């Protein structure tokens, strides 16, 4: 006899402002590169050369990440993530472990996580978590340190297949793995004169200064288009290696465009336009399809929640 699923509210309003894609960041660096002189030269030499490997190529992480402590930003993320879970739980909008869609998200994450280590050594020690939040918002994210959340609305309203979920999850994981939040915060600190940027980038100064208001910055941070395009590629590779159809990125974005009349939902407002994204995904398919062809397929197939249901 199956265990009954506790009450799960699908349409709660979650006020914890935890989405990394949205928020009030007014930083002039948002979505574009504005570094000149020493900054531009140092940034250009900061990234490691692209490794010769099978799959996508995105180069190394920006050295601006070194201006912010990974431990501090991951601790701040864990705190804010727990606050969101506590709020959702209080509103009966945190899915229990035996909820079918929570099990689905966990199963997909379990397949992707083993392939994250190549992209970030710290990921081996992350305490990965996956939460299903009962909100109608079309939203999903992965915070630094591997804290993943999907809102019920994105699964239900878009009627996502497992491969489409894997594409979104891989994309969000990629933001954490490539340390885009840490990079953006480092750039903000540099341009605000918090650190002597020339010395910092060249390894000559004190780059261990504590980040002020870490949590607040994290919650209002937006990623730029370069970050989003990079996360698309890395996420598609993660999904392909885990046995999920990489071409589902095309159908995913067709659904996104249809649901939003050609414009992305708010949490994707800084992403490349849907048609551009589809073209980029199609152009990169030859790099990941061989990985998918060799990957074991998931033993269990799930599906989206009903379009209208009180039980989930």
C-alpha positions as CSV (number, residue, x, y, z in Angstrom):
1,X,0.0,0.0,0.0
2,X,1.5,3.3,-1.1
3,X,2.2,6.1,1.4
4,X,-0.3,9.0,1.0
5,X,1.2,12.2,-0.2
6,X,0.9,15.1,2.3
7,X,-1.0,18.2,1.2
8,X,1.0,20.2,-1.3
9,X,-0.2,23.7,-2.3
10,X,0.6,24.5,-6.0
11,X,-0.1,28.2,-6.1
12,X,1.6,29.7,-3.1
13,X,3.2,33.1,-3.3
14,X,6.9,32.8,-2.4
15,X,8.4,36.1,-1.2
16,X,12.0,35.0,-0.6
17,X,13.8,36.9,-3.4
18,X,16.1,34.1,-4.2
19,X,16.1,33.9,-8.0
20,X,19.5,34.7,-9.5
21,X,18.0,35.6,-12.9
22,X,15.9,38.4,-11.6
23,X,16.2,41.3,-9.2
24,X,17.2,44.8,-8.8
25,X,20.8,44.8,-9.9
26,X,21.6,48.0,-11.7
27,X,25.3,47.3,-12.2
28,X,26.5,48.8,-15.4
29,X,28.3,45.5,-16.2
30,X,25.0,43.7,-16.6
31,X,24.8,41.9,-19.9
32,X,27.9,43.4,-21.5
33,X,31.7,43.9,-21.2
34,X,32.8,47.4,-20.3
35,X,36.4,46.9,-19.3
36,X,39.2,49.0,-20.9
37,X,42.9,49.5,-20.5
38,X,44.4,47.4,-17.7
39,X,41.0,45.8,-16.9
40,X,40.5,44.6,-20.4
41,X,44.0,43.2,-20.7
42,X,43.9,41.5,-17.4
43,X,40.5,40.0,-18.0
44,X,41.5,38.7,-21.4
45,X,44.5,36.8,-19.8
46,X,42.6,35.7,-16.8
47,X,40.8,32.8,-18.4
48,X,42.5,29.5,-18.9
49,X,42.8,28.2,-22.5
50,X,40.0,25.9,-23.7
51,X,40.9,22.3,-23.1
52,X,41.0,19.8,-25.9
53,X,38.1,17.6,-25.0
54,X,35.0,16.0,-26.5
55,X,31.9,18.2,-26.1
56,X,31.4,21.9,-25.9
57,X,34.1,24.5,-25.6
58,X,33.6,27.5,-23.3
59,X,37.1,28.3,-22.0
60,X,38.1,28.7,-18.4
61,X,36.5,30.6,-15.6
62,X,37.0,34.3,-15.3
63,X,39.7,35.3,-12.8
64,X,37.2,37.9,-11.4
65,X,35.9,34.9,-9.4
66,X,39.1,35.1,-7.3
67,X,37.9,38.4,-5.8
68,X,35.1,36.7,-3.9
69,X,35.4,33.8,-1.5
70,X,33.7,30.6,-2.9
71,X,33.1,29.4,0.7
72,X,31.4,32.7,1.6
73,X,29.1,32.8,-1.4
74,X,28.2,29.1,-1.1
75,X,27.4,29.6,2.6
76,X,25.2,32.7,1.8
77,X,23.4,30.7,-0.9
78,X,22.7,27.8,1.5
79,X,21.3,30.2,4.0
80,X,19.0,31.9,1.5
81,X,17.9,28.6,0.0
82,X,17.0,27.3,3.5
83,X,14.9,30.4,4.1
84,X,13.0,29.8,0.9
85,X,12.4,26.2,1.9
86,X,11.2,27.2,5.3
87,X,8.8,29.8,3.8
88,X,7.5,27.2,1.3
89,X,7.1,24.6,4.0
90,X,5.1,27.0,6.2
91,X,2.7,27.5,3.3
92,X,2.5,23.8,2.5
93,X,4.2,24.5,-0.8
94,X,7.4,22.4,-0.3
95,X,6.9,19.1,-2.0
96,X,7.5,16.0,0.1
97,X,10.1,13.4,-0.9
98,X,7.4,11.1,-2.1
99,X,5.7,13.6,-4.4
100,X,5.9,12.2,-8.0
101,X,7.3,15.4,-9.4
102,X,9.8,15.8,-6.6
103,X,10.9,12.2,-7.3
104,X,11.2,13.1,-10.9
105,X,13.4,16.1,-10.3
106,X,15.6,14.1,-7.9
107,X,16.0,11.3,-10.4
108,X,17.1,13.7,-13.1
109,X,19.5,15.5,-10.8
110,X,21.0,12.2,-9.7
111,X,21.9,11.5,-13.4
112,X,23.4,14.9,-14.1
113,X,25.4,15.4,-10.9
114,X,28.1,12.8,-11.7
115,X,29.1,14.8,-14.8
116,X,29.4,18.1,-12.9
117,X,32.8,17.4,-11.4
118,X,34.8,18.0,-14.6
119,X,33.4,21.5,-14.7
120,X,34.2,22.5,-11.1
121,X,36.3,20.6,-8.7
122,X,34.4,22.0,-5.7
123,X,31.2,20.3,-7.0
124,X,32.5,17.0,-5.6
125,X,32.0,18.3,-2.1
126,X,28.8,20.2,-2.7
127,X,25.7,19.1,-0.8
128,X,23.4,19.0,-3.7
129,X,19.7,19.6,-3.0
130,X,16.6,19.6,-5.1
131,X,13.4,21.3,-4.1
132,X,10.0,21.4,-5.8
133,X,8.2,24.7,-4.8
134,X,4.5,25.0,-5.1
135,X,4.2,28.2,-7.1
136,X,2.6,29.0,-10.4
137,X,5.6,30.9,-11.5
138,X,7.6,29.7,-14.5
139,X,10.9,29.5,-12.7
140,X,13.9,27.4,-11.8
141,X,17.4,28.0,-10.5
142,X,20.6,26.5,-9.1
143,X,22.4,28.5,-6.5
144,X,26.2,28.4,-5.8
145,X,27.0,25.1,-4.0
146,X,24.4,23.1,-5.8
147,X,21.1,24.3,-4.4
148,X,18.4,23.5,-7.0
149,X,14.8,24.6,-7.1
150,X,12.0,24.1,-9.7
151,X,8.7,25.9,-9.3
152,X,5.6,23.8,-10.0
153,X,4.5,26.2,-12.7
154,X,7.3,25.6,-15.1
155,X,6.6,21.8,-15.0
156,X,2.9,22.1,-15.3
157,X,2.4,25.1,-17.6
158,X,5.0,24.1,-20.1
159,X,4.3,20.3,-19.8
160,X,8.0,19.5,-19.9
161,X,9.3,16.2,-20.9
162,X,12.1,14.6,-18.8
163,X,14.7,15.7,-21.4
164,X,13.4,19.3,-21.4
165,X,13.6,19.3,-17.6
166,X,17.2,18.0,-17.9
167,X,18.0,20.8,-20.3
168,X,16.7,23.4,-17.8
169,X,18.4,21.7,-14.9
170,X,21.7,21.4,-16.7
171,X,21.6,25.1,-17.7
172,X,20.9,26.1,-14.1
173,X,23.6,23.8,-12.7
174,X,26.0,25.3,-15.3
175,X,25.6,28.8,-13.7
176,X,26.8,27.4,-10.4
177,X,29.5,25.3,-11.9
178,X,30.9,28.1,-14.0
179,X,30.6,30.4,-10.9
180,X,28.7,33.1,-12.8
181,X,27.3,34.6,-9.6
182,X,30.8,34.8,-8.1
183,X,32.2,36.3,-11.3
184,X,29.5,39.0,-11.4
185,X,30.1,39.9,-7.8
186,X,33.8,40.1,-8.3
187,X,33.2,42.5,-11.2
188,X,30.9,44.7,-9.1
189,X,33.5,44.9,-6.4
190,X,36.2,45.8,-8.9
191,X,34.3,48.6,-10.6
192,X,33.1,50.0,-7.2
193,X,36.7,50.3,-6.1
194,X,36.5,47.8,-3.3
195,X,39.7,46.2,-4.4
196,X,42.7,47.5,-6.3
197,X,41.8,45.6,-9.4
198,X,45.1,45.7,-11.2
199,X,47.0,44.2,-8.3
200,X,44.2,41.8,-7.6
201,X,44.0,40.3,-11.1
202,X,47.8,40.0,-11.2
203,X,47.9,38.3,-7.9
204,X,49.7,41.1,-6.2
205,X,47.3,42.3,-3.6
206,X,44.9,41.3,-0.9
207,X,42.0,39.5,-2.6
208,X,40.6,37.9,0.5
209,X,38.6,40.9,1.8
210,X,35.2,39.9,3.1
211,X,32.3,40.6,0.8
212,X,29.9,43.1,2.4
213,X,26.2,42.3,2.3
214,X,26.9,38.9,0.6
215,X,23.4,37.6,0.8
216,X,21.8,40.8,-0.5
217,X,24.1,40.9,-3.5
218,X,23.5,37.3,-4.3
219,X,19.7,37.6,-4.3
220,X,19.6,40.6,-6.6
221,X,22.2,39.4,-9.1
222,X,21.5,39.0,-12.8
223,X,23.5,37.0,-15.3
224,X,24.4,38.5,-18.6
225,X,23.9,37.1,-22.0
226,X,27.4,35.7,-22.2
227,X,26.7,33.8,-19.0
228,X,23.4,32.5,-20.4
229,X,24.8,31.4,-23.7
230,X,27.6,29.6,-21.9
231,X,25.2,27.9,-19.5
232,X,23.1,26.7,-22.5
233,X,26.1,24.9,-23.9
234,X,27.4,23.4,-20.7
235,X,23.9,22.4,-19.6
236,X,23.2,20.7,-22.9
237,X,26.4,18.6,-22.6
238,X,25.5,17.6,-19.0
239,X,22.0,16.5,-20.1
240,X,23.4,14.6,-23.1
241,X,26.0,12.7,-21.0
242,X,23.2,11.8,-18.6
243,X,21.2,10.2,-21.4
244,X,18.7,13.0,-22.2
245,X,17.9,14.0,-25.7
246,X,19.9,17.3,-26.5
247,X,17.5,18.2,-29.3
248,X,14.9,18.8,-26.6
249,X,16.5,22.2,-26.1
250,X,14.7,23.2,-29.4
251,X,11.3,22.0,-28.3
252,X,11.9,23.6,-24.9
253,X,12.4,27.0,-26.4
254,X,9.5,26.6,-28.8
255,X,7.3,26.0,-25.7
256,X,8.9,29.0,-24.0
257,X,8.2,31.2,-26.9
258,X,4.6,29.9,-27.3
259,X,3.8,30.3,-23.7
260,X,5.1,33.9,-23.6
261,X,4.2,35.1,-27.1
262,X,7.8,35.1,-28.2
263,X,9.2,36.8,-25.1
264,X,10.9,34.8,-22.3
265,X,9.4,34.7,-18.8
266,X,10.7,37.2,-16.4
267,X,13.4,34.9,-14.9
268,X,14.8,34.5,-18.4
269,X,14.7,38.2,-19.4
270,X,18.4,38.5,-19.8
271,X,18.7,35.4,-21.9
272,X,19.2,35.5,-25.7
273,X,16.0,35.6,-27.7
274,X,14.3,32.3,-28.3
275,X,15.0,32.1,-32.0
276,X,18.7,32.9,-31.4
277,X,18.8,30.3,-28.7
278,X,17.3,27.7,-30.9
279,X,19.9,28.4,-33.7
280,X,22.7,28.2,-31.2
281,X,21.5,24.9,-29.8
282,X,21.1,23.4,-33.3
283,X,24.6,24.6,-34.3
284,X,26.1,22.9,-31.2
285,X,24.2,19.6,-31.5
286,X,27.0,17.8,-33.4
287,X,29.3,18.3,-30.4
288,X,27.0,16.6,-28.0
289,X,25.0,14.1,-30.0
290,X,27.9,11.5,-29.9
291,X,27.9,11.8,-26.1
292,X,24.1,11.2,-26.0
293,X,24.4,8.3,-28.4
294,X,26.8,6.5,-26.0
295,X,25.0,7.4,-22.8
296,X,22.8,4.9,-21.0
297,X,19.2,5.9,-21.0
298,X,17.2,6.5,-17.8
299,X,15.6,3.3,-16.6
300,X,12.5,5.2,-15.6
301,X,10.5,7.7,-17.6
302,X,8.4,10.3,-15.8
303,X,6.1,12.9,-17.2
304,X,4.7,16.3,-16.5
305,X,2.0,16.9,-13.9
306,X,-1.6,17.2,-15.2
307,X,-2.5,20.7,-16.5
308,X,-5.3,20.9,-13.9
309,X,-5.0,19.0,-10.7
310,X,-5.3,19.5,-7.0
311,X,-3.3,16.4,-6.2
312,X,-0.1,17.1,-8.3
